[in-house]
Amino acid sequence: MKCTRCKALACVALPSHHSGFCKDCYPLFFTKQVETAIRREKMFTRDERILVALSGGKDSLALMFELNLQGYDVTGLHIDLGIPNSSEKARKKVEDFCDLHGLNLEVFEMEKWGLPIPDVKAHVNRPVCAVCGKMKRHHFNRIAREGGYDALATGHNLDDEVARLFANTLRWDTAYLSDQGPVLPASEGFVRKVKPLFRLSEFETANYAFLKGIEIHSDPCPYASGASFTHHKELWGELEHRSPGQKFQFYQGFLKKGKPAFAGLEEEIGAELAPCSECGSPTSAEICSVCRIKKAVAESKAKAAA
Protein backbone atom coordinates (compact mmCIF):
# COMPACT_ATOMS: atom_id res chain seq x y z
CA MET A 1 0.00 0.00 0.00
CA LYS A 2 1.25 3.48 -0.86
CA CYS A 3 1.13 6.52 1.40
CA THR A 4 -1.95 8.61 0.64
CA ARG A 5 0.06 11.80 1.00
CA CYS A 6 3.48 11.20 -0.60
CA LYS A 7 3.05 7.83 -2.39
CA ALA A 8 5.96 6.22 -0.51
CA LEU A 9 5.48 2.78 1.06
CA ALA A 10 2.84 3.08 3.79
CA CYS A 11 3.52 1.62 7.23
CA VAL A 12 0.10 2.36 8.78
CA ALA A 13 -3.14 1.38 7.06
CA LEU A 14 -6.34 3.15 8.13
CA PRO A 15 -9.35 1.40 6.54
CA SER A 16 -11.80 3.72 8.30
CA HIS A 17 -10.24 6.66 6.44
CA HIS A 18 -9.64 4.74 3.20
CA SER A 19 -6.00 5.72 3.49
CA GLY A 20 -2.53 4.75 4.64
CA PHE A 21 0.57 6.70 5.61
CA CYS A 22 4.34 6.30 5.75
CA LYS A 23 6.31 6.92 8.95
CA ASP A 24 6.92 10.57 8.03
CA CYS A 25 3.37 11.43 6.96
CA TYR A 26 1.44 9.58 9.65
CA PRO A 27 2.29 12.08 12.43
CA LEU A 28 0.95 14.84 10.16
CA PHE A 29 -2.36 12.98 9.92
CA PHE A 30 -2.43 12.65 13.73
CA THR A 31 -1.64 16.33 14.23
CA LYS A 32 -4.41 17.35 11.84
CA GLN A 33 -6.97 15.25 13.73
CA VAL A 34 -6.02 16.85 17.04
CA GLU A 35 -6.02 20.35 15.51
CA THR A 36 -9.48 19.72 14.03
CA ALA A 37 -10.83 18.48 17.37
CA ILE A 38 -9.53 21.51 19.26
CA ARG A 39 -10.72 24.01 16.64
CA ARG A 40 -14.19 22.62 15.94
CA GLU A 41 -15.05 22.01 19.58
CA LYS A 42 -13.43 25.27 20.76
CA MET A 43 -11.54 23.38 23.47
CA PHE A 44 -8.89 25.96 24.39
CA THR A 45 -6.50 28.56 23.00
CA ARG A 46 -2.75 29.05 23.17
CA ASP A 47 -3.28 31.81 25.72
CA GLU A 48 -4.76 29.37 28.22
CA ARG A 49 -3.04 27.05 30.69
CA ILE A 50 -3.84 23.36 30.18
CA LEU A 51 -3.40 20.63 32.79
CA VAL A 52 -2.97 17.22 31.12
CA ALA A 53 -3.82 14.09 33.09
CA LEU A 54 -0.94 11.62 32.61
CA SER A 55 -1.35 7.95 33.46
CA GLY A 56 1.81 6.81 31.71
CA GLY A 57 -0.12 5.05 28.95
CA LYS A 58 0.11 5.71 25.22
CA ASP A 59 -2.89 8.03 25.00
CA SER A 60 -2.02 10.51 27.73
CA LEU A 61 1.67 10.69 26.81
CA ALA A 62 0.88 11.04 23.11
CA LEU A 63 -1.56 13.85 23.93
CA MET A 64 0.98 15.69 26.08
CA PHE A 65 3.64 15.31 23.39
CA GLU A 66 1.36 16.57 20.64
CA LEU A 67 -0.07 19.54 22.55
CA ASN A 68 3.43 20.66 23.47
CA LEU A 69 4.49 20.22 19.84
CA GLN A 70 1.61 22.48 18.78
CA GLY A 71 2.75 25.20 21.17
CA TYR A 72 0.17 24.96 23.94
CA ASP A 73 0.98 25.86 27.55
CA VAL A 74 0.76 22.40 29.11
CA THR A 75 1.59 20.91 32.50
CA GLY A 76 1.27 17.22 33.27
CA LEU A 77 -0.49 15.79 36.31
CA HIS A 78 0.17 12.22 37.45
CA ILE A 79 -1.75 10.61 40.30
CA ASP A 80 0.30 7.93 42.04
CA LEU A 81 -2.36 5.43 43.15
CA GLY A 82 -0.07 3.56 45.53
CA ILE A 83 -0.64 0.13 43.94
CA PRO A 84 2.37 -2.14 44.63
CA ASN A 85 4.37 -3.28 41.58
CA SER A 86 2.25 -1.09 39.31
CA SER A 87 2.12 2.54 40.37
CA GLU A 88 5.87 2.97 40.67
CA LYS A 89 6.35 1.73 37.08
CA ALA A 90 3.70 4.07 35.70
CA ARG A 91 5.09 7.03 37.64
CA LYS A 92 8.64 6.40 36.40
CA LYS A 93 7.45 6.35 32.78
CA VAL A 94 5.71 9.69 33.28
CA GLU A 95 8.65 11.29 35.08
CA ASP A 96 11.17 10.01 32.52
CA PHE A 97 8.97 11.24 29.65
CA CYS A 98 8.60 14.74 31.10
CA ASP A 99 12.30 14.96 31.96
CA LEU A 100 13.27 13.89 28.43
CA HIS A 101 11.08 16.52 26.77
CA GLY A 102 11.48 19.29 29.35
CA LEU A 103 7.82 19.29 30.35
CA ASN A 104 6.33 20.54 33.59
CA LEU A 105 4.90 17.84 35.84
CA GLU A 106 2.92 17.69 39.07
CA VAL A 107 2.61 14.41 41.00
CA PHE A 108 -0.09 13.74 43.58
CA GLU A 109 0.45 10.73 45.86
CA MET A 110 -2.65 8.98 47.13
CA GLU A 111 -0.68 7.23 49.87
CA LYS A 112 0.57 10.51 51.35
CA TRP A 113 -2.99 11.83 51.13
CA GLY A 114 -4.04 8.84 53.23
CA LEU A 115 -6.00 6.75 50.73
CA PRO A 116 -3.98 4.43 48.45
CA ILE A 117 -6.09 2.26 46.18
CA PRO A 118 -5.19 -1.04 47.97
CA ASP A 119 -6.87 0.38 51.09
CA VAL A 120 -9.96 1.22 49.04
CA LYS A 121 -10.10 -2.34 47.70
CA ALA A 122 -9.71 -3.78 51.20
CA HIS A 123 -12.10 -1.53 53.11
CA VAL A 124 -14.77 -0.26 50.69
CA ASN A 125 -17.59 -2.60 49.68
CA ARG A 126 -17.93 -1.20 46.16
CA PRO A 127 -16.26 -2.00 42.81
CA VAL A 128 -12.74 -0.67 43.18
CA CYS A 129 -12.62 0.68 39.59
CA ALA A 130 -15.66 2.88 40.20
CA VAL A 131 -14.23 4.32 43.42
CA CYS A 132 -10.77 4.79 41.89
CA GLY A 133 -12.27 6.65 38.93
CA LYS A 134 -14.30 8.89 41.25
CA MET A 135 -11.22 9.78 43.28
CA LYS A 136 -9.06 10.49 40.23
CA ARG A 137 -11.72 12.80 38.76
CA HIS A 138 -12.00 14.51 42.13
CA HIS A 139 -8.29 15.25 42.36
CA PHE A 140 -7.92 16.15 38.69
CA ASN A 141 -10.57 18.83 39.12
CA ARG A 142 -9.36 19.99 42.54
CA ILE A 143 -5.74 20.38 41.45
CA ALA A 144 -6.71 22.08 38.19
CA ARG A 145 -9.00 24.48 40.08
CA GLU A 146 -6.50 25.25 42.82
CA GLY A 147 -3.69 25.69 40.28
CA GLY A 148 -5.67 28.20 38.23
CA TYR A 149 -5.67 26.12 35.05
CA ASP A 150 -8.15 26.99 32.32
CA ALA A 151 -8.84 23.41 31.22
CA LEU A 152 -8.15 19.81 32.14
CA ALA A 153 -7.25 17.60 29.15
CA THR A 154 -7.49 13.82 29.25
CA GLY A 155 -6.31 11.20 26.77
CA HIS A 156 -9.69 9.59 26.12
CA ASN A 157 -9.67 8.31 22.54
CA LEU A 158 -12.48 7.35 20.16
CA ASP A 159 -12.60 3.78 21.50
CA ASP A 160 -13.02 5.07 25.07
CA GLU A 161 -15.77 7.47 24.09
CA VAL A 162 -17.67 4.90 22.02
CA ALA A 163 -17.49 2.29 24.81
CA ARG A 164 -18.78 4.81 27.33
CA LEU A 165 -21.55 5.98 25.00
CA PHE A 166 -22.52 2.37 24.33
CA ALA A 167 -22.74 1.60 28.07
CA ASN A 168 -24.81 4.71 28.75
CA THR A 169 -27.12 3.85 25.85
CA LEU A 170 -27.60 0.28 27.07
CA ARG A 171 -28.82 1.75 30.37
CA TRP A 172 -30.55 4.73 28.71
CA ASP A 173 -28.80 6.85 31.31
CA THR A 174 -30.16 10.23 30.31
CA ALA A 175 -28.13 12.10 32.91
CA TYR A 176 -24.85 10.90 31.41
CA LEU A 177 -26.07 11.03 27.82
CA SER A 178 -27.03 14.66 28.26
CA ASP A 179 -23.47 15.78 29.04
CA GLN A 180 -21.31 13.24 27.20
CA GLY A 181 -19.02 14.74 24.62
CA PRO A 182 -15.48 15.94 23.95
CA VAL A 183 -16.00 19.15 25.96
CA LEU A 184 -17.61 19.61 29.35
CA PRO A 185 -17.86 23.36 29.97
CA ALA A 186 -16.67 24.90 33.21
CA SER A 187 -19.29 25.38 35.90
CA GLU A 188 -19.30 26.49 39.52
CA GLY A 189 -16.40 24.66 41.16
CA PHE A 190 -15.55 22.62 38.06
CA VAL A 191 -12.92 23.42 35.43
CA ARG A 192 -13.51 22.84 31.72
CA LYS A 193 -12.74 19.25 30.71
CA VAL A 194 -11.63 18.40 27.17
CA LYS A 195 -10.72 15.29 25.16
CA PRO A 196 -8.55 16.30 22.16
CA LEU A 197 -8.05 12.68 21.02
CA PHE A 198 -11.73 11.90 20.54
CA ARG A 199 -11.37 11.72 16.74
CA LEU A 200 -8.54 9.15 16.96
CA SER A 201 -8.81 5.44 17.70
CA GLU A 202 -6.67 3.53 20.16
CA PHE A 203 -4.85 1.95 17.21
CA GLU A 204 -4.11 5.35 15.72
CA THR A 205 -2.80 6.74 19.01
CA ALA A 206 -0.65 3.64 19.58
CA ASN A 207 0.95 4.09 16.14
CA TYR A 208 1.71 7.73 16.86
CA ALA A 209 3.36 6.88 20.19
CA PHE A 210 5.43 4.15 18.51
CA LEU A 211 6.57 6.32 15.61
CA LYS A 212 7.50 9.15 17.98
CA GLY A 213 9.50 6.76 20.16
CA ILE A 214 7.43 7.43 23.27
CA GLU A 215 8.17 4.95 26.06
CA ILE A 216 4.85 3.99 27.68
CA HIS A 217 3.57 2.05 30.67
CA SER A 218 1.61 -0.81 29.13
CA ASP A 219 0.97 -3.12 32.08
CA PRO A 220 -2.77 -3.47 32.83
CA CYS A 221 -4.05 -2.40 36.23
CA PRO A 222 -4.03 -5.49 38.51
CA TYR A 223 -7.50 -4.57 39.78
CA ALA A 224 -9.22 -4.03 36.41
CA SER A 225 -9.84 -7.60 35.23
CA GLY A 226 -13.44 -8.33 34.24
CA ALA A 227 -14.47 -4.69 33.82
CA SER A 228 -17.49 -4.33 31.49
CA PHE A 229 -15.81 -1.34 29.82
CA THR A 230 -13.17 -3.67 28.38
CA HIS A 231 -15.82 -6.05 27.01
CA HIS A 232 -17.63 -3.16 25.31
CA LYS A 233 -14.37 -2.15 23.62
CA GLU A 234 -13.90 -5.70 22.36
CA LEU A 235 -17.40 -5.78 20.89
CA TRP A 236 -16.85 -2.51 19.08
CA GLY A 237 -13.45 -3.69 17.91
CA GLU A 238 -15.10 -6.63 16.15
CA LEU A 239 -17.73 -4.37 14.57
CA GLU A 240 -15.05 -1.96 13.38
CA HIS A 241 -13.10 -4.82 11.85
CA ARG A 242 -16.15 -5.92 9.87
CA SER A 243 -17.32 -2.39 8.98
CA PRO A 244 -14.47 0.15 9.13
CA GLY A 245 -15.61 3.60 10.21
CA GLN A 246 -18.53 2.49 12.39
CA LYS A 247 -17.03 3.84 15.62
CA PHE A 248 -16.57 7.35 14.28
CA GLN A 249 -19.97 7.36 12.56
CA PHE A 250 -21.70 6.22 15.76
CA TYR A 251 -20.01 8.84 17.92
CA GLN A 252 -20.34 11.70 15.44
CA GLY A 253 -23.98 10.78 14.90
CA PHE A 254 -24.58 11.03 18.63
CA LEU A 255 -22.89 14.43 18.87
CA LYS A 256 -24.95 15.82 15.97
CA LYS A 257 -28.34 14.19 16.61
CA GLY A 258 -28.40 12.32 19.89
CA LYS A 259 -26.77 14.74 22.29
CA PRO A 260 -29.12 17.65 21.46
CA ALA A 261 -32.09 15.35 22.04
CA PHE A 262 -30.86 14.48 25.54
CA ALA A 263 -29.83 18.01 26.51
CA GLY A 264 -31.46 19.02 29.76
CA LEU A 265 -32.91 15.56 30.42
CA GLU A 266 -31.08 14.89 33.67
CA GLU A 267 -32.88 12.23 35.65
CA GLU A 268 -33.21 14.40 38.69
CA ILE A 269 -32.36 17.90 39.76
CA GLY A 270 -29.55 17.84 42.27
CA ALA A 271 -29.29 20.02 45.34
CA GLU A 272 -27.33 23.25 45.20
CA LEU A 273 -23.58 22.76 45.40
CA ALA A 274 -21.34 24.24 48.06
CA PRO A 275 -17.65 23.76 48.94
CA CYS A 276 -16.82 20.60 50.89
CA SER A 277 -15.93 21.49 54.48
CA GLU A 278 -12.91 19.18 54.27
CA CYS A 279 -11.34 19.83 50.85
CA GLY A 280 -13.31 22.69 49.29
CA SER A 281 -14.55 20.71 46.28
CA PRO A 282 -18.15 21.30 45.15
CA THR A 283 -20.66 18.95 46.77
CA SER A 284 -24.36 18.76 47.60
CA ALA A 285 -23.53 17.59 51.14
CA GLU A 286 -21.43 19.13 53.89
CA ILE A 287 -18.63 16.67 53.13
CA CYS A 288 -17.99 15.39 49.59
CA SER A 289 -18.20 11.69 48.75
CA VAL A 290 -14.42 11.30 48.34
CA CYS A 291 -13.70 12.77 51.76
CA ARG A 292 -16.40 10.51 53.22
CA ILE A 293 -14.74 7.49 51.62
CA LYS A 294 -11.39 8.56 53.06
CA LYS A 295 -12.92 8.89 56.52
CA ALA A 296 -14.71 5.53 56.28
CA VAL A 297 -11.50 3.74 55.24
CA ALA A 298 -9.58 5.30 58.11
CA GLU A 299 -12.25 4.17 60.58
CA SER A 300 -12.34 0.66 59.09
CA LYS A 301 -8.56 0.33 59.32
CA ALA A 302 -8.56 1.55 62.93
CA LYS A 303 -11.28 -0.94 63.83
CA ALA A 304 -9.41 -3.80 62.16
CA ALA A 305 -6.22 -2.90 64.00
CA ALA A 306 -7.96 -2.72 67.41
Helices and strands as residue ranges (DSSP letters): E 12-14, G 15-17, E 19-21, H 26-41, E 49-53, H 58-69, E 73-80, H 87-101, E 104-109, H 110-113, H 117-123, H 128-146, E 151-153, H 158-170, H 174-179, E 183-184, E 192-194, H 202-211, H 228-242, H 246-253, I 254-258, H 259-262, E 274-275, E 282-283, H 289-305
